[in-house]
Amino acid sequence: MTPSDNPSSNTANPFAEASGRKAGLVLRIVLPLALLVLGIIGYNKLSVEIPEEAQPRRERKPVETRVLELKREDYQVKIPSQGNVRAHGLVNLTAEVAGKVQAIHPPFEEGAFFAKGDILLEINPIDLQVALISAQAQVASAQLNLEKEEALAEQARLDWKDLGYEDEPSALVRREPQLKAARQGLLLAEAQEQSALRNLERTKVTAPFDGRVLRRTVGVGQSIGPSTSLAEIFATDYSEVRLPLSTLNLRDITLPEDASDPPLVVTLRDGLDDQSSTEWSARILRTEGALDANTLELFAIARIEDPFGLQSEQPPLRVGQPVIASIPGKTLEDVFVIPREAVSQLSRIRIVDPTTMKLDSSYIRPLHSDDDHIIFRDSSLEDGTLLVLTRLVYAPDGGGVIIIPEENEEVPDNSPSTEVTSPPGDKGASGSPKP
């Protein structure tokens, strides 16, 4: 008997198959869920951190720095400038008569000094001597002509009287026109004689003032004319320097504008030798009337008396030599003068309170500055505050400070410790303020 022939067997199989399918479906759903829950529970168990012991917070190390004690003082502004020495009275010396150069005297050599009235150069005087003799002859001839006319006039007056005329003779009878012409002829001849004499004297070219030869342009045997340039000469009584001043510095200085204003004394140093300690005294007497078109600077004119030391023992200051000037300006009262190196960007300085030896910051507003110093006024800073000179990169405000003594300061071996304990989390140290 086959299974298909058994009715009970055919009825049970469908139910068994349905139960197997249902159990398989449940198994496929429940098993992943169970694995997911187990994974979550295991992760939570394994991810719990084991508590570690809390490490003590490290104490902040105090910074070491050099300091400068701040003190209010009066500061006179010094405005730097520079310029080149230029000659006073630089002129072209020219001849007044024509001729050939006959002699050149030692004071007419390049670089030589001469005094007013010294003979510098001589021109051959032969032609002018002839001209003088000719003029003297003209004077003698005019004198003779005048004497003749005077004699003729006297004779005409006597003849008029002998003829018995009672009325006065006319001017023509008295030969007054002839006398006048003779007198004027004599005056002309005498003037020509004086001119010839002056021209003869001009063959000796003399110095118009005390000075020095910058460059000579003629030599012996050269033919020259009345307008020929003989040399460039300049006076040695004083020299001048044009000193440029920025318009920003004009507020700190009072310059003389008129001849009646008092001069401003300045100090000059050699611009070629930085190691030289030589100084010259000069006076600013005036300023130019307009700003320079290119730089918009105002030029002040300073005068140096006796620049070549002819009447003193000071070293010579030659024409064209560059000089550095220090011009005194106004006096700023109750200000702090600090080194430029102590100021960082945005005009910030670091300071130390001498009582607590704590680091702090302050922002300043400079009134004046030069290459080495910055000058400012601040009412919030007290005298005795310590200025930090060392550039501190990572040093927050409130930190402790250790002061580094200067090389010339001696720190005793038995001196007490300068360390200062900071509040929790910010321990520092400090040293005695620099005297």
C-alpha positions in Angstrom: 0.0 0.0 0.0 1.5 3.3 -1.1 1.6 6.6 0.8 -1.0 8.1 -1.5 -3.3 5.3 -0.6 -3.1 6.3 3.2 -5.5 9.1 3.9 -4.1 10.0 7.3 -0.6 10.5 6.0 -1.7 13.0 3.4 -3.5 15.0 6.0 -0.5 15.3 8.5 2.2 16.5 6.0 0.7 19.9 5.2 0.7 20.9 8.9 4.2 19.7 9.4 5.5 21.7 6.5 3.8 24.8 7.7 5.2 24.5 11.2 8.7 24.0 9.8 8.5 27.1 7.7 7.2 29.2 10.6 10.0 28.0 12.9 12.6 28.8 10.3 11.2 32.4 9.9 11.3 32.9 13.6 14.8 31.6 13.8 16.0 34.0 11.1 14.5 37.0 12.9 15.3 36.2 16.5 18.9 35.1 16.0 20.2 38.3 14.5 18.3 40.3 17.2 19.8 38.2 19.9 23.3 38.6 18.4 22.8 42.4 18.2 21.7 42.7 21.8 24.6 40.6 22.9 27.0 42.8 20.9 25.6 46.0 22.5 25.8 44.5 26.0 29.4 43.4 25.3 30.4 46.8 23.9 29.0 48.6 26.9 30.9 46.2 29.2 34.2 46.5 27.4 34.0 50.3 26.8 33.9 51.3 30.4 37.1 53.2 31.2 39.1 52.3 34.2 39.4 55.5 36.3 42.9 56.8 36.5 44.5 58.7 39.3 44.3 62.5 38.8 47.7 64.0 37.9 48.7 67.1 39.9 48.6 70.2 37.7 52.0 71.4 36.7 53.2 74.7 38.1 53.9 77.4 35.6 57.5 78.2 35.3 58.4 81.9 36.0 60.0 83.8 33.1 63.4 85.3 33.2 63.9 88.8 31.9 65.9 92.0 32.1 64.2 95.1 33.4 64.5 98.8 33.6 63.1 101.0 36.3 60.7 103.6 34.9 61.2 107.2 36.1 59.6 110.4 34.8 62.0 113.0 33.5 62.2 116.0 31.2 63.4 115.1 27.7 64.7 117.5 25.1 63.8 116.4 21.6 66.8 116.0 19.3 65.9 116.0 15.6 68.5 114.3 13.3 69.2 115.6 9.9 72.0 115.5 7.3 73.5 117.6 4.5 76.6 118.6 2.6 78.7 121.6 3.4 78.5 124.2 0.6 80.7 127.2 0.0 79.7 130.7 0.9 80.2 133.4 -1.8 81.1 130.9 -4.6 81.8 133.1 -7.7 83.5 133.0 -11.0 86.5 135.3 -11.0 86.8 137.1 -14.4 89.3 139.5 -16.0 88.3 143.1 -16.5 90.8 143.8 -19.3 92.1 141.9 -22.3 95.6 140.6 -22.7 97.9 137.6 -22.2 98.5 136.0 -18.8 102.0 137.0 -17.8 102.3 135.5 -14.3 100.3 133.4 -11.8 101.0 133.9 -8.1 101.1 131.1 -5.5 97.7 132.2 -3.8 96.1 131.5 -7.2 96.8 127.7 -7.2 93.9 125.3 -6.7 93.2 124.9 -3.0 95.3 127.8 -2.0 94.1 130.4 0.5 94.3 134.1 -0.2 93.5 137.4 1.6 91.6 140.3 0.3 93.8 142.4 -2.0 96.3 139.7 -2.7 97.6 139.7 -6.3 96.5 136.4 -7.9 97.3 136.9 -11.6 99.1 139.4 -13.8 98.3 140.3 -17.4 100.9 141.7 -19.8 100.5 145.5 -19.4 102.4 146.7 -22.5 99.3 147.6 -24.6 97.6 149.3 -21.6 100.8 151.3 -20.8 100.7 152.6 -24.4 97.1 153.5 -23.9 97.9 155.4 -20.7 100.7 157.4 -22.4 98.3 158.2 -25.2 95.7 159.4 -22.7 98.2 161.5 -20.9 99.2 163.2 -24.3 95.5 163.9 -24.9 95.4 165.6 -21.5 98.4 167.8 -22.3 96.9 168.7 -25.7 93.6 169.6 -24.2 95.3 171.7 -21.5 97.2 173.6 -24.2 94.0 174.2 -26.2 92.3 175.5 -23.1 95.1 177.9 -22.4 95.0 179.2 -26.0 91.3 179.8 -25.8 91.6 181.6 -22.5 94.3 183.9 -24.1 92.2 184.5 -27.2 89.2 185.4 -25.0 91.2 187.9 -23.0 92.6 189.5 -26.2 89.0 189.7 -27.6 87.9 191.5 -24.5 90.7 194.0 -24.7 90.1 194.6 -28.4 86.4 195.3 -27.7 87.4 197.8 -25.1 90.0 199.6 -27.4 87.3 200.0 -30.1 85.3 202.2 -27.7 82.2 200.1 -27.5 80.2 201.0 -24.4 77.9 198.0 -24.3 78.9 194.6 -23.2 80.4 192.3 -25.8 78.3 189.2 -26.8 79.2 185.7 -25.6 80.5 184.9 -29.0 82.8 187.9 -28.9 84.0 186.8 -25.5 84.7 183.4 -27.0 82.7 181.6 -24.3 81.6 178.7 -26.5 85.2 178.0 -27.4 86.2 178.2 -23.8 83.5 175.8 -22.8 84.5 173.3 -25.5 88.1 173.5 -24.4 87.3 173.0 -20.8 85.1 169.9 -21.6 87.8 168.6 -23.9 90.2 168.8 -21.0 87.7 167.0 -18.7 87.3 164.2 -21.3 91.0 163.8 -21.7 91.5 163.6 -17.9 88.7 161.0 -17.6 90.3 158.9 -20.4 93.6 159.2 -18.6 92.0 157.9 -15.4 90.3 155.1 -17.3 93.7 154.1 -18.9 95.3 154.2 -15.5 92.6 151.9 -14.0 92.9 149.5 -16.9 96.6 149.3 -16.3 96.0 148.6 -12.6 93.5 145.9 -13.6 96.3 143.9 -15.3 97.0 142.8 -11.7 94.0 140.7 -10.7 93.5 140.9 -6.9 91.3 138.9 -4.5 88.0 140.5 -3.8 87.7 138.9 -0.3 89.4 136.4 2.0 88.9 133.0 0.4 90.2 130.0 -1.3 90.6 128.8 -4.9 88.3 125.9 -5.8 89.3 125.5 -9.5 91.5 127.6 -11.8 90.8 127.7 -15.5 93.7 129.7 -17.1 97.4 129.4 -17.3 100.5 131.4 -18.2 100.6 132.5 -21.8 96.9 132.2 -22.4 95.1 135.2 -24.0 92.0 136.3 -22.2 89.3 138.8 -22.6 87.2 141.0 -20.3 84.7 138.3 -19.7 87.0 135.3 -19.5 86.5 133.1 -16.4 89.8 132.8 -14.6 88.8 130.6 -11.6 86.1 129.6 -9.2 86.7 131.0 -5.7 84.8 131.1 -2.5 84.9 132.9 0.9 86.3 131.2 3.9 84.7 133.4 6.6 81.8 130.9 6.9 80.1 128.0 5.2 76.5 126.8 5.1 74.6 123.5 5.2 71.1 122.8 4.0 69.4 120.6 6.5 66.2 118.9 5.4 63.4 118.6 8.1 60.3 116.5 7.8 57.0 118.3 8.2 56.2 115.9 11.0 59.1 117.2 13.1 58.2 120.9 12.7 55.8 120.6 15.7 58.7 119.7 17.9 61.0 122.6 16.9 61.0 126.4 16.7 62.9 127.6 13.7 64.0 131.2 13.0 62.0 132.7 10.2 63.2 136.3 10.3 66.6 138.0 10.8 65.4 139.3 14.1 64.6 135.7 15.4 67.2 134.2 17.7 69.4 131.6 15.9 69.2 127.9 16.8 72.5 126.3 17.8 73.0 122.8 16.3 75.8 120.2 16.5 77.4 118.7 13.4 79.4 115.5 13.2 81.4 113.9 10.4 79.1 111.9 8.1 82.0 110.0 6.5 83.6 108.6 9.7 81.2 107.1 12.2 84.0 106.5 14.7 85.0 110.2 14.7 84.2 112.2 17.8 84.9 115.6 16.2 82.0 118.0 16.4 81.4 121.4 14.9 79.0 124.1 16.2 76.6 125.7 13.7 73.7 128.1 13.9 70.4 127.9 12.0 69.7 131.5 10.9 66.9 131.1 8.4 64.7 128.6 6.5 63.9 128.4 2.8 60.6 130.0 1.9 59.0 126.9 0.3 58.8 123.1 0.8 60.8 120.9 -1.5 58.6 119.9 -4.5 59.8 116.3 -4.5 60.1 115.4 -0.8 57.8 118.0 0.8 60.6 118.8 3.3 61.6 122.2 4.7 65.3 123.1 4.4 66.9 125.0 7.2 70.1 126.9 6.5 72.9 126.5 9.1 76.0 128.6 9.2 79.4 127.3 10.3 81.8 130.1 11.3 85.5 129.7 10.4 85.0 126.3 8.8 88.7 125.8 7.9 89.9 126.5 11.4 92.0 129.5 10.3 91.2 131.5 13.5 90.7 128.5 15.8 92.0 125.1 16.5 89.1 123.1 15.2 89.6 120.6 12.4 88.7 121.9 8.9 85.2 121.3 7.5 85.7 121.1 3.7 83.2 122.1 1.0 81.1 119.1 -0.1 81.7 117.1 3.1 78.6 115.3 4.4 77.7 116.1 8.0 75.1 114.7 10.4 73.2 117.3 12.4 71.5 117.1 15.8 68.9 119.9 16.1 67.6 120.6 19.6 63.8 120.8 19.8 61.2 121.4 22.5 61.5 120.0 26.0 58.8 117.4 26.9 58.1 117.4 30.6 57.2 114.4 32.8 57.7 111.7 30.2 59.1 108.2 30.2 62.1 107.5 27.9 62.4 103.8 27.1 64.5 101.8 24.7 62.8 101.0 21.4 63.5 97.3 21.8 61.1 97.2 24.8 58.1 98.1 22.6 56.4 95.4 20.5 53.8 95.7 17.9 50.7 97.9 18.5 52.8 100.0 20.9 52.6 97.4 23.7 55.0 97.2 26.5 55.4 94.5 29.3 55.8 95.7 32.8 56.4 94.2 36.2 54.8 95.3 39.5 57.8 95.7 41.9 55.6 94.8 44.9 54.0 91.5 43.5 56.6 90.8 40.8 53.8 89.9 38.4 53.9 90.4 34.7 51.4 92.8 33.1 50.9 94.6 29.8 50.3 98.3 28.9 49.7 100.1 25.7 51.4 103.5 25.1 50.9 106.5 22.8 54.3 107.7 21.7 54.9 111.5 21.7 58.3 111.3 20.0 60.7 108.6 18.8 64.1 108.3 17.3 66.4 105.4 16.3 67.0 104.3 19.9 64.3 105.6 22.1 60.5 106.1 22.4 59.1 108.9 24.5 55.6 108.7 26.0 53.4 110.0 28.8 51.2 107.8 30.8 49.5 108.8 34.1 48.5 105.2 34.9 52.2 104.2 35.3 54.0 104.9 38.6 57.6 105.7 39.0 59.5 102.6 40.0 57.5 100.3 37.7 59.8 97.8 36.0 59.9 97.7 32.2 60.6 94.4 30.6 63.5 94.6 28.1 63.5 90.9 27.1 61.3 89.9 24.2 58.8 87.5 25.7 56.9 85.2 23.3 54.7 83.0 25.5 54.3 84.8 28.7 50.7 85.5 29.9 49.9 88.4 32.1 49.9 87.5 35.8 52.9 85.2 35.6 55.8 85.2 37.9 59.1 86.9 36.9 62.8 86.3 37.7 64.9 89.3 37.1 68.2 88.8 35.3 70.8 91.1 36.7 72.9 93.2 34.4 76.5 92.1 33.7 77.9 95.0 35.9 75.7 94.0 38.8 77.1 91.7 41.5 74.7 89.3 43.1 75.9 88.1 46.6 76.1 84.4 47.1 74.2 84.6 50.4 71.4 86.6 49.0 67.9 85.3 49.8 66.0 83.4 47.2 64.1 85.6 44.8 61.4 83.0 44.0 57.8 84.0 44.5 55.1 81.4 44.8 52.2 82.1 42.5 48.5 81.2 43.2 47.5 77.6 42.5 48.1 76.8 38.9 50.4 79.9 38.4 53.5 79.7 40.4 56.3 82.2 39.7 59.4 83.9 40.9 60.9 87.4 41.0 64.0 89.2 41.8 64.8 92.5 43.4 64.0 95.5 41.2 66.8 97.0 39.3 68.0 100.1 41.2 
